[in-house]
Amino acid sequence: MANRWIASLSDGRTIFETDPQPGGLSHWQMLLAELRGSDVKMTQLRLQVNGVTLIGARNADGYLQCTEIRVILDTGETTSIRGLGSIFDGSVLMNWVDDDHNVWQDVRPVEDLRVHSTL
C-alpha cells in the first residue's frame, strides 16, 4: 500500500497524493492553491501510511496534512511522523501515525498549522 493522502472534494473528485516534481510544489500545496482559487471544498481527508489508514472527520471547517520530524535529544536520532487534521472552531484535531504503526491524537491551535490547511 502506498503512503499517501486521499482528499474527497465537493465537486465529486477524489485526489490522491503523488510524488512531487523536482523543484516544484508538493501535490498538497498544488491542491491547496486550486481550492483557494475556487468554490470547491474538501469534504474529507484520509491518510495511508504503512498499511494504517487515518480518516479525518467529515465536513470539518477545514483539513490539513503534514509531516513532523522528531529528534531524540539523548541520541540525536530523528524520525518522521505523518498526520492529518480536522479543523473545528480554531482547533486542529490531529491524528498521527509513525512507521511502526503507532497511532495517537493531539489538539493544536489552527494558527500553528494554518499554512498546511485548507483554510
C-alpha positions in Angstrom: 0.0 0.0 0.0 1.3 3.4 -0.9 2.0 6.1 1.7 -0.3 8.9 0.6 -3.2 11.2 1.4 -6.5 11.0 -0.3 -8.8 14.0 -0.5 -12.6 14.0 -1.3 -13.8 17.2 -2.8 -17.2 18.8 -3.0 -17.3 18.5 -6.8 -17.2 14.7 -6.6 -13.5 14.3 -7.3 -11.1 12.2 -5.3 -7.5 13.4 -5.4 -4.6 11.1 -4.5 -1.1 12.3 -3.4 1.6 11.8 -6.0 5.3 12.3 -5.8 6.4 15.9 -6.2 8.3 17.1 -9.3 11.9 18.2 -8.5 11.9 21.9 -7.7 8.1 22.1 -7.8 5.4 22.4 -5.2 4.2 19.3 -3.4 0.9 17.8 -4.6 -0.7 19.0 -1.3 0.4 22.6 -2.0 -0.9 22.4 -5.6 -4.2 21.2 -4.3 -4.4 23.9 -1.7 -3.7 26.5 -4.4 -6.5 25.1 -6.5 -9.0 25.0 -3.7 -8.2 28.6 -2.6 -8.9 29.8 -6.1 -12.3 28.1 -6.5 -15.6 27.4 -4.8 -14.6 23.7 -4.4 -14.2 22.5 -0.8 -12.6 19.4 0.7 -15.2 17.2 2.4 -13.0 14.5 3.8 -9.3 13.6 4.1 -7.7 10.2 4.6 -4.0 9.3 5.2 -2.5 5.9 4.5 0.9 5.1 6.0 2.5 1.6 6.0 -0.9 -0.1 6.0 -2.6 2.2 8.5 -5.4 4.4 7.3 -6.4 7.5 9.3 -9.7 9.2 8.5 -10.5 12.8 9.2 -13.9 14.0 10.4 -16.4 14.6 7.6 -17.4 18.2 6.8 -14.9 19.8 9.2 -14.3 23.5 8.9 -11.0 22.6 7.2 -8.4 19.9 6.8 -4.6 19.6 6.8 -1.9 17.1 6.4 1.8 17.4 7.3 5.0 15.6 8.3 6.7 16.3 11.5 10.4 15.5 12.3 11.1 14.4 15.9 14.6 14.3 17.5 15.6 12.2 20.4 17.7 14.6 22.5 20.0 11.9 24.1 21.0 10.3 20.8 20.2 12.9 18.1 18.2 10.2 16.2 15.5 11.6 14.0 12.2 10.1 13.0 9.4 11.4 10.9 5.7 11.1 11.5 2.7 11.9 9.3 -0.5 13.4 10.4 -3.8 14.7 9.3 -6.0 17.2 11.0 -9.7 18.1 11.1 -10.3 21.8 12.0 -13.2 22.8 14.2 -13.6 26.2 15.9 -10.0 27.2 15.7 -8.5 23.9 16.9 -6.9 21.1 14.9 -7.8 17.6 16.0 -4.6 15.8 14.8 -4.2 12.1 14.1 -0.6 10.9 13.8 1.0 7.7 12.6 4.6 6.6 12.6 6.5 3.9 10.6 5.9 1.4 13.5 2.1 1.7 13.1 1.7 3.6 16.3 -1.3 6.0 16.1 -2.1 8.8 18.5 -4.0 12.1 18.7 -3.4 15.6 19.9 -5.1 19.0 19.7 -3.2 22.1 18.4 -4.2 25.7 17.7 -5.0 26.2 14.0 -2.7 29.2 13.8 0.3 26.8 14.4 -0.6 24.8 11.3 -2.6 27.2 9.1 0.0 27.1 6.2 -0.7 23.4 5.8 -4.5 23.8 5.9 -7.4 24.3 3.5 -8.4 27.5 5.3 
